[in-house]
C-alpha cells in the first residue's frame, strides 16, 4: 500500500481533534440538562486537554510537519481540516444536538464512547497510510484513545 502520510502529520491531526473534542465537550457541558451530565462532560473536556498534551509532545518528538510537494501551506491546511471535519464528532452539528438531548448519564456516556471509538478507528485506518517505520507512533495515538474508551466503559458499568 502507498504511504500517503507521515506519523507527524497524524500527530498534528490528533492535536486538532483533541482541541475540537475539548471544545465540543465544553459546549455539551453547558447544554447538559443535569449536574451529573454537566460534570461528566467537564471531565471529558479535561481528558481531551490531557490527550492534546500527549499528542503535542509526540508531535514535538517527531518533528515539524513538512508540506508535501503537491501543495502549498493553504492547500495543505485545507486538506488536514477536511480530514478533521470528516470525524463524526465534528460533522454537521448533529453530535451537539444528540449530546444536548441526552437526559441521563448512560446515554451521554454511550454517545461519548461512540465519538472516542470514531477517533480510534481514524488512527487505526491512518496507520495503514504511513511508512512502516512510523506505524508505532500512530499506534501510540490509537492506544491513548483505547485508554479513554476503556475509562468510559468502566464509568458506564458503575
N, CA, C and O atoms as a GROMACS GRO file, in nm:
protein
  632
    1UNK      N    1   0.084  -0.119   0.000
    1UNK     CA    2   0.000   0.000   0.000
    1UNK      C    3   0.088   0.125   0.000
    1UNK      O    4   0.194   0.127   0.064
    2UNK      N    5   0.047   0.226  -0.070
    2UNK     CA    6   0.123   0.350  -0.078
    2UNK      C    7   0.120   0.424   0.056
    2UNK      O    8   0.024   0.414   0.132
    3UNK      N    9   0.227   0.497   0.082
    3UNK     CA   10   0.233   0.578   0.203
    3UNK      C   11   0.192   0.720   0.166
    3UNK      O   12   0.259   0.787   0.088
    4UNK      N   13   0.081   0.764   0.222
    4UNK     CA   14   0.030   0.896   0.190
    4UNK      C   15   0.062   0.999   0.297
    4UNK      O   16   0.057   1.119   0.271
    5UNK      N   17   0.093   0.953   0.417
    5UNK     CA   18   0.115   1.042   0.530
    5UNK      C   19   0.242   1.003   0.604
    5UNK      O   20   0.301   0.898   0.579
    6UNK      N   21   0.281   1.090   0.695
    6UNK     CA   22   0.388   1.061   0.790
    6UNK      C   23   0.326   1.071   0.929
    6UNK      O   24   0.225   1.138   0.949
    7UNK      N   25   0.390   1.004   1.025
    7UNK     CA   26   0.336   0.999   1.161
    7UNK      C   27   0.320   1.139   1.220
    7UNK      O   28   0.226   1.163   1.296
    8UNK      N   29   0.410   1.231   1.187
    8UNK     CA   30   0.397   1.365   1.244
    8UNK      C   31   0.271   1.436   1.193
    8UNK      O   32   0.213   1.518   1.264
    9UNK      N   33   0.229   1.404   1.071
    9UNK     CA   34   0.104   1.461   1.020
    9UNK      C   35  -0.016   1.408   1.098
    9UNK      O   36  -0.109   1.482   1.130
   10UNK      N   37  -0.011   1.279   1.129
   10UNK     CA   38  -0.120   1.218   1.205
   10UNK      C   39  -0.122   1.277   1.346
   10UNK      O   40  -0.230   1.304   1.400
   11UNK      N   41  -0.005   1.297   1.406
   11UNK     CA   42   0.002   1.358   1.539
   11UNK      C   43  -0.055   1.500   1.536
   11UNK      O   44  -0.122   1.542   1.630
   12UNK      N   45  -0.026   1.573   1.428
   12UNK     CA   46  -0.080   1.709   1.416
   12UNK      C   47  -0.232   1.705   1.409
   12UNK      O   48  -0.300   1.784   1.475
   13UNK      N   49  -0.286   1.614   1.331
   13UNK     CA   50  -0.432   1.599   1.323
   13UNK      C   51  -0.486   1.559   1.460
   13UNK      O   52  -0.592   1.608   1.501
   14UNK      N   53  -0.415   1.470   1.530
   14UNK     CA   54  -0.459   1.426   1.663
   14UNK      C   55  -0.471   1.544   1.759
   14UNK      O   56  -0.567   1.553   1.835
   15UNK      N   57  -0.373   1.634   1.755
   15UNK     CA   58  -0.378   1.753   1.841
   15UNK      C   59  -0.504   1.833   1.810
   15UNK      O   60  -0.574   1.878   1.901
   16UNK      N   61  -0.533   1.852   1.682
   16UNK     CA   62  -0.651   1.929   1.642
   16UNK      C   63  -0.781   1.859   1.682
   16UNK      O   64  -0.876   1.924   1.726
   17UNK      N   65  -0.785   1.727   1.668
   17UNK     CA   66  -0.905   1.652   1.708
   17UNK      C   67  -0.928   1.670   1.857
   17UNK      O   68  -1.042   1.689   1.900
   18UNK      N   69  -0.823   1.662   1.936
   18UNK     CA   70  -0.838   1.677   2.081
   18UNK      C   71  -0.883   1.818   2.117
   18UNK      O   72  -0.965   1.835   2.207
   19UNK      N   73  -0.830   1.920   2.048
   19UNK     CA   74  -0.875   2.058   2.073
   19UNK      C   75  -1.024   2.071   2.045
   19UNK      O   76  -1.099   2.128   2.124
   20UNK      N   77  -1.064   2.018   1.931
   20UNK     CA   78  -1.205   2.027   1.893
   20UNK      C   79  -1.290   1.942   1.987
   20UNK      O   80  -1.403   1.979   2.020
   21UNK      N   81  -1.238   1.829   2.029
   21UNK     CA   82  -1.310   1.744   2.125
   21UNK      C   83  -1.332   1.816   2.256
   21UNK      O   84  -1.440   1.809   2.314
   22UNK      N   85  -1.228   1.886   2.304
   22UNK     CA   86  -1.241   1.962   2.428
   22UNK      C   87  -1.349   2.069   2.413
   22UNK      O   88  -1.434   2.085   2.501
   23UNK      N   89  -1.345   2.143   2.303
   23UNK     CA   90  -1.444   2.248   2.280
   23UNK      C   91  -1.584   2.187   2.273
   23UNK      O   92  -1.680   2.244   2.326
   24UNK      N   93  -1.596   2.073   2.207
   24UNK     CA   94  -1.725   2.006   2.195
   24UNK      C   95  -1.778   1.965   2.332
   24UNK      O   96  -1.893   1.994   2.364
   25UNK      N   97  -1.694   1.898   2.412
   25UNK     CA   98  -1.739   1.852   2.544
   25UNK      C   99  -1.771   1.970   2.636
   25UNK      O  100  -1.860   1.960   2.720
   26UNK      N  101  -1.700   2.082   2.620
   26UNK     CA  102  -1.730   2.201   2.698
   26UNK      C  103  -1.867   2.256   2.661
   26UNK      O  104  -1.946   2.292   2.748
   27UNK      N  105  -1.896   2.263   2.531
   27UNK     CA  106  -2.029   2.307   2.486
   27UNK      C  107  -2.137   2.211   2.534
   27UNK      O  108  -2.246   2.253   2.574
   28UNK      N  109  -2.107   2.081   2.528
   28UNK     CA  110  -2.204   1.981   2.573
   28UNK      C  111  -2.232   1.998   2.722
   28UNK      O  112  -2.346   1.983   2.766
   29UNK      N  113  -2.129   2.030   2.802
   29UNK     CA  114  -2.148   2.053   2.946
   29UNK      C  115  -2.239   2.173   2.968
   29UNK      O  116  -2.327   2.170   3.054
   30UNK      N  117  -2.218   2.278   2.891
   30UNK     CA  118  -2.301   2.398   2.904
   30UNK      C  119  -2.447   2.370   2.869
   30UNK      O  120  -2.537   2.431   2.926
   31UNK      N  121  -2.470   2.278   2.775
   31UNK     CA  122  -2.606   2.248   2.730
   31UNK      C  123  -2.671   2.135   2.809
   31UNK      O  124  -2.791   2.110   2.794
   32UNK      N  125  -2.595   2.066   2.893
   32UNK     CA  126  -2.648   1.949   2.964
   32UNK      C  127  -2.763   1.987   3.056
   32UNK      O  128  -2.768   2.098   3.109
   33UNK      N  129  -2.854   1.892   3.073
   33UNK     CA  130  -2.976   1.918   3.150
   33UNK      C  131  -2.963   1.888   3.299
   33UNK      O  132  -3.043   1.937   3.378
   34UNK      N  133  -2.865   1.809   3.337
   34UNK     CA  134  -2.848   1.776   3.479
   34UNK      C  135  -2.704   1.803   3.522
   34UNK      O  136  -2.613   1.803   3.439
   35UNK      N  137  -2.685   1.825   3.651
   35UNK     CA  138  -2.550   1.847   3.704
   35UNK      C  139  -2.462   1.725   3.681
   35UNK      O  140  -2.342   1.738   3.654
   36UNK      N  141  -2.521   1.607   3.692
   36UNK     CA  142  -2.446   1.482   3.672
   36UNK      C  143  -2.386   1.477   3.531
   36UNK      O  144  -2.268   1.443   3.515
   37UNK      N  145  -2.465   1.511   3.431
   37UNK     CA  146  -2.417   1.508   3.293
   37UNK      C  147  -2.320   1.623   3.269
   37UNK      O  148  -2.221   1.607   3.197
   38UNK      N  149  -2.346   1.740   3.327
   38UNK     CA  150  -2.252   1.853   3.316
   38UNK      C  151  -2.114   1.811   3.367
   38UNK      O  152  -2.013   1.836   3.302
   39UNK      N  153  -2.112   1.747   3.483
   39UNK     CA  154  -1.985   1.703   3.542
   39UNK      C  155  -1.915   1.601   3.452
   39UNK      O  156  -1.793   1.606   3.436
   40UNK      N  157  -1.992   1.511   3.394
   40UNK     CA  158  -1.935   1.410   3.305
   40UNK      C  159  -1.868   1.478   3.186
   40UNK      O  160  -1.754   1.445   3.151
   41UNK      N  161  -1.936   1.572   3.122
   41UNK     CA  162  -1.880   1.639   3.006
   41UNK      C  163  -1.759   1.725   3.043
   41UNK      O  164  -1.664   1.736   2.965
   42UNK      N  165  -1.761   1.785   3.161
   42UNK     CA  166  -1.644   1.862   3.205
   42UNK      C  167  -1.524   1.769   3.223
   42UNK      O  168  -1.412   1.803   3.185
   43UNK      N  169  -1.548   1.652   3.281
   43UNK     CA  170  -1.443   1.552   3.297
   43UNK      C  171  -1.386   1.515   3.159
   43UNK      O  172  -1.264   1.510   3.141
   44UNK      N  173  -1.475   1.489   3.063
   44UNK     CA  174  -1.430   1.450   2.929
   44UNK      C  175  -1.350   1.563   2.863
   44UNK      O  176  -1.253   1.536   2.792
   45UNK      N  177  -1.390   1.687   2.885
   45UNK     CA  178  -1.315   1.801   2.831
   45UNK      C  179  -1.174   1.804   2.891
   45UNK      O  180  -1.077   1.830   2.820
   46UNK      N  181  -1.164   1.778   3.022
   46UNK     CA  182  -1.032   1.773   3.086
   46UNK      C  183  -0.947   1.661   3.028
   46UNK      O  184  -0.826   1.677   3.009
   47UNK      N  185  -1.009   1.547   3.000
   47UNK     CA  186  -0.937   1.434   2.940
   47UNK      C  187  -0.885   1.470   2.801
   47UNK      O  188  -0.774   1.432   2.765
   48UNK      N  189  -0.964   1.543   2.725
   48UNK     CA  190  -0.920   1.586   2.592
   48UNK      C  191  -0.798   1.677   2.604
   48UNK      O  192  -0.706   1.670   2.521
   49UNK      N  193  -0.796   1.763   2.705
   49UNK     CA  194  -0.681   1.851   2.728
   49UNK      C  195  -0.556   1.767   2.756
   49UNK      O  196  -0.448   1.797   2.704
   50UNK      N  197  -0.570   1.662   2.837
   50UNK     CA  198  -0.456   1.574   2.866
   50UNK      C  199  -0.408   1.504   2.738
   50UNK      O  200  -0.288   1.496   2.713
   51UNK      N  201  -0.503   1.456   2.658
   51UNK     CA  202  -0.464   1.389   2.533
   51UNK      C  203  -0.397   1.486   2.437
   51UNK      O  204  -0.302   1.450   2.368
   52UNK      N  205  -0.446   1.608   2.432
   52UNK     CA  206  -0.384   1.708   2.345
   52UNK      C  207  -0.237   1.726   2.383
   52UNK      O  208  -0.151   1.734   2.295
   53UNK      N  209  -0.208   1.733   2.512
   53UNK     CA  210  -0.070   1.749   2.558
   53UNK      C  211   0.015   1.628   2.519
   53UNK      O  212   0.130   1.643   2.479
   54UNK      N  213  -0.042   1.509   2.531
   54UNK     CA  214   0.030   1.386   2.493
   54UNK      C  215   0.063   1.388   2.344
   54UNK      O  216   0.176   1.359   2.305
   55UNK      N  217  -0.036   1.423   2.261
   55UNK     CA  218  -0.014   1.425   2.117
   55UNK      C  219   0.080   1.538   2.076
   55UNK      O  220   0.158   1.523   1.982
   56UNK      N  221   0.072   1.652   2.145
   56UNK     CA  222   0.163   1.764   2.115
   56UNK      C  223   0.307   1.723   2.147
   56UNK      O  224   0.399   1.757   2.072
   57UNK      N  225   0.327   1.651   2.256
   57UNK     CA  226   0.461   1.603   2.291
   57UNK      C  227   0.510   1.504   2.185
   57UNK      O  228   0.627   1.506   2.147
   58UNK      N  229   0.420   1.418   2.138
   58UNK     CA  230   0.456   1.324   2.031
   58UNK      C  231   0.496   1.401   1.905
   58UNK      O  232   0.594   1.367   1.840
   59UNK      N  233   0.419   1.502   1.871
   59UNK     CA  234   0.450   1.584   1.753
   59UNK      C  235   0.587   1.650   1.768
   59UNK      O  236   0.664   1.656   1.673
   60UNK      N  237   0.617   1.700   1.888
   60UNK     CA  238   0.748   1.761   1.912
   60UNK      C  239   0.860   1.659   1.890
   60UNK      O  240   0.963   1.692   1.831
   61UNK      N  241   0.839   1.536   1.937
   61UNK     CA  242   0.941   1.432   1.920
   61UNK      C  243   0.959   1.394   1.773
   61UNK      O  244   1.070   1.364   1.729
   62UNK      N  245   0.849   1.394   1.698
   62UNK     CA  246   0.854   1.352   1.558
   62UNK      C  247   0.905   1.462   1.465
   62UNK      O  248   0.952   1.433   1.355
   63UNK      N  249   0.895   1.586   1.508
   63UNK     CA  250   0.946   1.695   1.426
   63UNK      C  251   0.837   1.766   1.347
   63UNK      O  252   0.723   1.722   1.341
   64UNK      N  253   0.878   1.876   1.289
   64UNK     CA  254   0.787   1.964   1.215
   64UNK      C  255   0.727   1.891   1.094
   64UNK      O  256   0.794   1.813   1.026
   65UNK      N  257   0.601   1.921   1.070
   65UNK     CA  258   0.534   1.868   0.952
   65UNK      C  259   0.578   1.950   0.831
   65UNK      O  260   0.568   2.072   0.831
   66UNK      N  261   0.629   1.881   0.730
   66UNK     CA  262   0.670   1.949   0.607
   66UNK      C  263   0.559   1.938   0.504
   66UNK      O  264   0.489   1.838   0.495
   67UNK      N  265   0.544   2.044   0.427
   67UNK     CA  266   0.441   2.045   0.324
   67UNK      C  267   0.476   1.944   0.215
   67UNK      O  268   0.592   1.937   0.172
   68UNK      N  269   0.378   1.867   0.172
   68UNK     CA  270   0.403   1.777   0.059
   68UNK      C  271   0.434   1.858  -0.067
   68UNK      O  272   0.394   1.974  -0.078
   69UNK      N  273   0.504   1.798  -0.160
   69UNK     CA  274   0.542   1.867  -0.283
   69UNK      C  275   0.420   1.913  -0.362
   69UNK      O  276   0.428   2.011  -0.437
   70UNK      N  277   0.308   1.845  -0.346
   70UNK     CA  278   0.189   1.875  -0.425
   70UNK      C  279   0.108   1.993  -0.371
   70UNK      O  280   0.007   2.029  -0.431
   71UNK      N  281   0.150   2.054  -0.260
   71UNK     CA  282   0.064   2.159  -0.204
   71UNK      C  283   0.143   2.274  -0.146
   71UNK      O  284   0.262   2.263  -0.116
   72UNK      N  285   0.072   2.385  -0.131
   72UNK     CA  286   0.127   2.496  -0.054
   72UNK      C  287   0.063   2.489   0.086
   72UNK      O  288  -0.018   2.401   0.112
   73UNK      N  289   0.100   2.580   0.173
   73UNK     CA  290   0.052   2.573   0.312
   73UNK      C  291  -0.101   2.584   0.320
   73UNK      O  292  -0.164   2.515   0.399
   74UNK      N  293  -0.160   2.671   0.238
   74UNK     CA  294  -0.305   2.689   0.241
   74UNK      C  295  -0.377   2.561   0.196
   74UNK      O  296  -0.472   2.518   0.260
   75UNK      N  297  -0.332   2.501   0.086
   75UNK     CA  298  -0.394   2.376   0.038
   75UNK      C  299  -0.380   2.265   0.141
   75UNK      O  300  -0.475   2.190   0.167
   76UNK      N  301  -0.262   2.256   0.200
   76UNK     CA  302  -0.236   2.150   0.297
   76UNK      C  303  -0.321   2.169   0.422
   76UNK      O  304  -0.375   2.073   0.476
   77UNK      N  305  -0.333   2.293   0.467
   77UNK     CA  306  -0.417   2.323   0.582
   77UNK      C  307  -0.562   2.287   0.554
   77UNK      O  308  -0.630   2.230   0.639
   78UNK      N  309  -0.609   2.320   0.435
   78UNK     CA  310  -0.746   2.286   0.394
   78UNK      C  311  -0.764   2.135   0.393
   78UNK      O  312  -0.867   2.084   0.437
   79UNK      N  313  -0.665   2.065   0.344
   79UNK     CA  314  -0.669   1.919   0.337
   79UNK      C  315  -0.677   1.857   0.477
   79UNK      O  316  -0.760   1.771   0.502
   80UNK      N  317  -0.589   1.902   0.568
   80UNK     CA  318  -0.592   1.848   0.704
   80UNK      C  319  -0.723   1.882   0.774
   80UNK      O  320  -0.777   1.800   0.847
   81UNK      N  321  -0.774   2.002   0.752
   81UNK     CA  322  -0.902   2.040   0.811
   81UNK      C  323  -1.015   1.952   0.759
   81UNK      O  324  -1.106   1.917   0.835
   82UNK      N  325  -1.010   1.916   0.632
   82UNK     CA  326  -1.112   1.826   0.577
   82UNK      C  327  -1.105   1.691   0.645
   82UNK      O  328  -1.209   1.630   0.672
   83UNK      N  329  -0.984   1.642   0.671
   83UNK     CA  330  -0.970   1.516   0.744
   83UNK      C  331  -1.033   1.525   0.882
   83UNK      O  332  -1.106   1.436   0.924
   84UNK      N  333  -1.004   1.634   0.951
   84UNK     CA  334  -1.056   1.652   1.086
   84UNK      C  335  -1.208   1.665   1.084
   84UNK      O  336  -1.277   1.604   1.165
   85UNK      N  337  -1.259   1.746   0.992
   85UNK     CA  338  -1.403   1.770   0.986
   85UNK      C  339  -1.482   1.645   0.948
   85UNK      O  340  -1.601   1.636   0.976
   86UNK      N  341  -1.416   1.548   0.885
   86UNK     CA  342  -1.486   1.425   0.848
   86UNK      C  343  -1.513   1.336   0.969
   86UNK      O  344  -1.589   1.240   0.959
   87UNK      N  345  -1.451   1.366   1.080
   87UNK     CA  346  -1.472   1.291   1.204
   87UNK      C  347  -1.616   1.312   1.249
   87UNK      O  348  -1.668   1.424   1.243
   88UNK      N  349  -1.682   1.207   1.292
   88UNK     CA  350  -1.823   1.214   1.331
   88UNK      C  351  -1.848   1.319   1.439
   88UNK      O  352  -1.956   1.378   1.444
   89UNK      N  353  -1.750   1.342   1.523
   89UNK     CA  354  -1.766   1.439   1.631
   89UNK      C  355  -1.789   1.579   1.578
   89UNK      O  356  -1.849   1.662   1.647
   90UNK      N  357  -1.742   1.607   1.458
   90UNK     CA  358  -1.746   1.744   1.409
   90UNK      C  359  -1.832   1.763   1.285
   90UNK      O  360  -1.836   1.873   1.230
   91UNK      N  361  -1.902   1.661   1.241
   91UNK     CA  362  -1.975   1.674   1.115
   91UNK      C  363  -2.119   1.718   1.137
   91UNK      O  364  -2.198   1.650   1.203
   92UNK      N  365  -2.151   1.831   1.081
   92UNK     CA  366  -2.288   1.877   1.071
   92UNK      C  367  -2.361   1.920   1.196
   92UNK      O  368  -2.480   1.947   1.189
   93UNK      N  369  -2.296   1.927   1.310
   93UNK     CA  370  -2.363   1.972   1.430
   93UNK      C  371  -2.458   1.872   1.494
   93UNK      O  372  -2.520   1.901   1.596
   94UNK      N  373  -2.470   1.753   1.434
   94UNK     CA  374  -2.560   1.652   1.491
   94UNK      C  375  -2.514   1.605   1.628
   94UNK      O  376  -2.596   1.580   1.716
   95UNK      N  377  -2.384   1.594   1.645
   95UNK     CA  378  -2.331   1.546   1.772
   95UNK      C  379  -2.374   1.637   1.887
   95UNK      O  380  -2.416   1.589   1.992
   96UNK      N  381  -2.364   1.768   1.867
   96UNK     CA  382  -2.404   1.860   1.971
   96UNK      C  383  -2.552   1.843   2.006
   96UNK      O  384  -2.590   1.847   2.123
   97UNK      N  385  -2.634   1.824   1.904
   97UNK     CA  386  -2.776   1.806   1.928
   97UNK      C  387  -2.801   1.679   2.009
   97UNK      O  388  -2.876   1.681   2.107
   98UNK      N  389  -2.739   1.570   1.970
   98UNK     CA  390  -2.758   1.445   2.043
   98UNK      C  391  -2.709   1.456   2.187
   98UNK      O  392  -2.776   1.409   2.279
   99UNK      N  393  -2.593   1.519   2.206
   99UNK     CA  394  -2.540   1.533   2.341
   99UNK      C  395  -2.630   1.624   2.425
   99UNK      O  396  -2.654   1.595   2.542
  100UNK      N  397  -2.678   1.732   2.367
  100UNK     CA  398  -2.765   1.823   2.441
  100UNK      C  399  -2.896   1.755   2.479
  100UNK      O  400  -2.956   1.788   2.581
  101UNK      N  401  -2.940   1.661   2.396
  101UNK     CA  402  -3.065   1.590   2.423
  101UNK      C  403  -3.049   1.474   2.521
  101UNK      O  404  -3.148   1.415   2.564
  102UNK      N  405  -2.925   1.441   2.555
  102UNK     CA  406  -2.902   1.330   2.648
  102UNK      C  407  -2.963   1.364   2.783
  102UNK      O  408  -2.924   1.462   2.846
  103UNK      N  409  -3.057   1.283   2.826
  103UNK     CA  410  -3.126   1.311   2.951
  103UNK      C  411  -3.073   1.232   3.068
  103UNK      O  412  -3.115   1.253   3.182
  104UNK      N  413  -2.982   1.140   3.042
  104UNK     CA  414  -2.924   1.064   3.153
  104UNK      C  415  -2.777   1.036   3.124
  104UNK      O  416  -2.732   1.044   3.009
  105UNK      N  417  -2.706   1.004   3.229
  105UNK     CA  418  -2.562   0.982   3.216
  105UNK      C  419  -2.531   0.863   3.125
  105UNK      O  420  -2.433   0.866   3.051
  106UNK      N  421  -2.614   0.760   3.130
  106UNK     CA  422  -2.592   0.641   3.047
  106UNK      C  423  -2.591   0.678   2.898
  106UNK      O  424  -2.502   0.636   2.825
  107UNK      N  425  -2.689   0.755   2.855
  107UNK     CA  426  -2.696   0.797   2.715
  107UNK      C  427  -2.576   0.884   2.679
  107UNK      O  428  -2.517   0.868   2.572
  108UNK      N  429  -2.541   0.976   2.768
  108UNK     CA  430  -2.428   1.064   2.742
  108UNK      C  431  -2.298   0.984   2.731
  108UNK      O  432  -2.215   1.012   2.644
  109UNK      N  433  -2.280   0.886   2.818
  109UNK     CA  434  -2.161   0.802   2.812
  109UNK      C  435  -2.155   0.724   2.682
  109UNK      O  436  -2.048   0.713   2.621
  110UNK      N  437  -2.266   0.671   2.640
  110UNK     CA  438  -2.269   0.594   2.514
  110UNK      C  439  -2.235   0.682   2.394
  110UNK      O  440  -2.164   0.639   2.303
  111UNK      N  441  -2.284   0.805   2.394
  111UNK     CA  442  -2.250   0.898   2.286
  111UNK      C  443  -2.100   0.929   2.289
  111UNK      O  444  -2.034   0.928   2.184
  112UNK      N  445  -2.047   0.957   2.407
  112UNK     CA  446  -1.904   0.986   2.418
  112UNK      C  447  -1.821   0.867   2.372
  112UNK      O  448  -1.719   0.885   2.306
  113UNK      N  449  -1.864   0.747   2.407
  113UNK     CA  450  -1.793   0.626   2.364
  113UNK      C  451  -1.794   0.615   2.212
  113UNK      O  452  -1.694   0.575   2.152
  114UNK      N  453  -1.904   0.650   2.151
  114UNK     CA  454  -1.914   0.646   2.005
  114UNK      C  455  -1.812   0.741   1.941
  114UNK      O  456  -1.747   0.706   1.843
  115UNK      N  457  -1.800   0.860   1.997
  115UNK     CA  458  -1.706   0.957   1.942
  115UNK      C  459  -1.562   0.913   1.963
  115UNK      O  460  -1.478   0.929   1.874
  116UNK      N  461  -1.533   0.859   2.080
  116UNK     CA  462  -1.397   0.812   2.107
  116UNK      C  463  -1.363   0.693   2.016
  116UNK      O  464  -1.250   0.681   1.968
  117UNK      N  465  -1.462   0.608   1.992
  117UNK     CA  466  -1.440   0.494   1.902
  117UNK      C  467  -1.411   0.543   1.761
  117UNK      O  468  -1.326   0.486   1.692
  118UNK      N  469  -1.480   0.646   1.717
  118UNK     CA  470  -1.457   0.702   1.584
  118UNK      C  471  -1.313   0.753   1.572
  118UNK      O  472  -1.248   0.735   1.469
  119UNK      N  473  -1.265   0.817   1.677
  119UNK     CA  474  -1.127   0.865   1.677
  119UNK      C  475  -1.029   0.749   1.673
  119UNK      O  476  -0.930   0.753   1.600
  120UNK      N  477  -1.056   0.645   1.750
  120UNK     CA  478  -0.972   0.525   1.749
  120UNK      C  479  -0.967   0.464   1.609
  120UNK      O  480  -0.859   0.430   1.561
  121UNK      N  481  -1.081   0.450   1.546
  121UNK     CA  482  -1.085   0.394   1.410
  121UNK      C  483  -1.009   0.482   1.311
  121UNK      O  484  -0.945   0.431   1.219
  122UNK      N  485  -1.017   0.611   1.329
  122UNK     CA  486  -0.942   0.704   1.244
  122UNK      C  487  -0.793   0.671   1.251
  122UNK      O  488  -0.727   0.661   1.147
  123UNK      N  489  -0.740   0.655   1.372
  123UNK     CA  490  -0.597   0.626   1.386
  123UNK      C  491  -0.562   0.489   1.331
  123UNK      O  492  -0.457   0.473   1.268
  124UNK      N  493  -0.646   0.392   1.354
  124UNK     CA  494  -0.618   0.258   1.302
  124UNK      C  495  -0.611   0.261   1.150
  124UNK      O  496  -0.523   0.198   1.090
  125UNK      N  497  -0.702   0.333   1.086
  125UNK     CA  498  -0.700   0.345   0.940
  125UNK      C  499  -0.578   0.422   0.893
  125UNK      O  500  -0.515   0.385   0.794
  126UNK      N  501  -0.544   0.529   0.964
  126UNK     CA  502  -0.430   0.611   0.923
  126UNK      C  503  -0.299   0.535   0.936
  126UNK      O  504  -0.204   0.563   0.864
  127UNK      N  505  -0.293   0.440   1.027
  127UNK     CA  506  -0.171   0.360   1.045
  127UNK      C  507  -0.131   0.292   0.915
  127UNK      O  508  -0.012   0.274   0.888
  128UNK      N  509  -0.230   0.255   0.835
  128UNK     CA  510  -0.201   0.186   0.710
  128UNK      C  511  -0.148   0.280   0.601
  128UNK      O  512  -0.104   0.234   0.496
  129UNK      N  513  -0.152   0.408   0.628
  129UNK     CA  514  -0.114   0.507   0.526
  129UNK      C  515   0.019   0.576   0.556
  129UNK      O  516   0.056   0.673   0.490
  130UNK      N  517   0.091   0.524   0.657
  130UNK     CA  518   0.222   0.581   0.689
  130UNK      C  519   0.329   0.475   0.665
  130UNK      O  520   0.299   0.356   0.662
  131UNK      N  521   0.454   0.518   0.648
  131UNK     CA  522   0.562   0.420   0.630
  131UNK      C  523   0.572   0.324   0.749
  131UNK      O  524   0.536   0.360   0.862
  132UNK      N  525   0.619   0.205   0.724
  132UNK     CA  526   0.631   0.101   0.828
  132UNK      C  527   0.705   0.152   0.951
  132UNK      O  528   0.667   0.123   1.064
  133UNK      N  529   0.810   0.228   0.929
  133UNK     CA  530   0.892   0.278   1.039
  133UNK      C  531   0.819   0.377   1.130
  133UNK      O  532   0.866   0.408   1.239
  134UNK      N  533   0.703   0.428   1.085
  134UNK     CA  534   0.629   0.528   1.162
  134UNK      C  535   0.499   0.475   1.221
  134UNK      O  536   0.431   0.546   1.295
  135UNK      N  537   0.464   0.353   1.190
  135UNK     CA  538   0.336   0.296   1.236
  135UNK      C  539   0.324   0.298   1.388
  135UNK      O  540   0.215   0.322   1.441
  136UNK      N  541   0.435   0.273   1.458
  136UNK     CA  542   0.431   0.269   1.604
  136UNK      C  543   0.383   0.401   1.663
  136UNK      O  544   0.315   0.401   1.766
  137UNK      N  545   0.418   0.513   1.600
  137UNK     CA  546   0.379   0.643   1.653
  137UNK      C  547   0.229   0.667   1.636
  137UNK      O  548   0.164   0.723   1.724
  138UNK      N  549   0.176   0.624   1.523
  138UNK     CA  550   0.032   0.637   1.502
  138UNK      C  551  -0.042   0.547   1.601
  138UNK      O  552  -0.148   0.583   1.652
  139UNK      N  553   0.014   0.430   1.628
  139UNK     CA  554  -0.049   0.338   1.723
  139UNK      C  555  -0.045   0.395   1.865
  139UNK      O  556  -0.131   0.361   1.947
  140UNK      N  557   0.052   0.480   1.896
  140UNK     CA  558   0.052   0.546   2.027
  140UNK      C  559  -0.072   0.635   2.040
  140UNK      O  560  -0.132   0.642   2.146
  141UNK      N  561  -0.108   0.701   1.931
  141UNK     CA  562  -0.230   0.782   1.931
  141UNK      C  563  -0.352   0.693   1.952
  141UNK      O  564  -0.440   0.726   2.032
  142UNK      N  565  -0.356   0.581   1.881
  142UNK     CA  566  -0.468   0.488   1.894
  142UNK      C  567  -0.476   0.433   2.036
  142UNK      O  568  -0.585   0.418   2.092
  143UNK      N  569  -0.361   0.403   2.095
  143UNK     CA  570  -0.359   0.350   2.232
  143UNK      C  571  -0.417   0.449   2.332
  143UNK      O  572  -0.485   0.409   2.426
  144UNK      N  573  -0.390   0.577   2.313
  144UNK     CA  574  -0.449   0.679   2.402
  144UNK      C  575  -0.601   0.677   2.392
  144UNK      O  576  -0.671   0.688   2.493
  145UNK      N  577  -0.652   0.664   2.271
  145UNK     CA  578  -0.798   0.660   2.253
  145UNK      C  579  -0.857   0.533   2.312
  145UNK      O  580  -0.967   0.536   2.369
  146UNK      N  581  -0.786   0.422   2.300
  146UNK     CA  582  -0.833   0.296   2.363
  146UNK      C  583  -0.846   0.313   2.514
  146UNK      O  584  -0.943   0.268   2.575
  147UNK      N  585  -0.747   0.379   2.573
  147UNK     CA  586  -0.750   0.403   2.717
  147UNK      C  587  -0.872   0.485   2.754
  147UNK      O  588  -0.942   0.454   2.851
  148UNK      N  589  -0.899   0.590   2.677
  148UNK     CA  590  -1.015   0.675   2.703
  148UNK      C  591  -1.145   0.595   2.687
  148UNK      O  592  -1.237   0.609   2.768
  149UNK      N  593  -1.151   0.513   2.586
  149UNK     CA  594  -1.270   0.430   2.563
  149UNK      C  595  -1.292   0.334   2.680
  149UNK      O  596  -1.405   0.315   2.725
  150UNK      N  597  -1.183   0.274   2.729
  150UNK     CA  598  -1.195   0.183   2.844
  150UNK      C  599  -1.243   0.258   2.968
  150UNK      O  600  -1.325   0.206   3.045
  151UNK      N  601  -1.194   0.380   2.988
  151UNK     CA  602  -1.238   0.461   3.102
  151UNK      C  603  -1.388   0.486   3.094
  151UNK      O  604  -1.460   0.475   3.194
  152UNK      N  605  -1.435   0.521   2.977
  152UNK     CA  606  -1.578   0.547   2.959
  152UNK      C  607  -1.660   0.421   2.983
  152UNK      O  608  -1.767   0.427   3.044
  153UNK      N  609  -1.610   0.308   2.936
  153UNK     CA  610  -1.681   0.182   2.956
  153UNK      C  611  -1.691   0.149   3.105
  153UNK      O  612  -1.795   0.103   3.152
  154UNK      N  613  -1.583   0.173   3.178
  154UNK     CA  614  -1.586   0.150   3.323
  154UNK      C  615  -1.686   0.242   3.390
  154UNK      O  616  -1.759   0.200   3.481
  155UNK      N  617  -1.692   0.366   3.346
  155UNK     CA  618  -1.789   0.460   3.402
  155UNK      C  619  -1.931   0.413   3.372
  155UNK      O  620  -2.021   0.429   3.455
  156UNK      N  621  -1.951   0.355   3.255
  156UNK     CA  622  -2.083   0.306   3.217
  156UNK      C  623  -2.125   0.190   3.306
  156UNK      O  624  -2.242   0.177   3.342
  157UNK      N  625  -2.030   0.104   3.342
  157UNK     CA  626  -2.059  -0.012   3.427
  157UNK      C  627  -2.096   0.029   3.568
  157UNK      O  628  -2.179  -0.037   3.632
  158UNK      N  629  -2.035   0.138   3.618
  158UNK     CA  630  -2.056   0.173   3.760
  158UNK      C  631  -2.182   0.252   3.783
  158UNK      O  632  -2.212   0.288   3.897
   0.00000   0.00000   0.00000
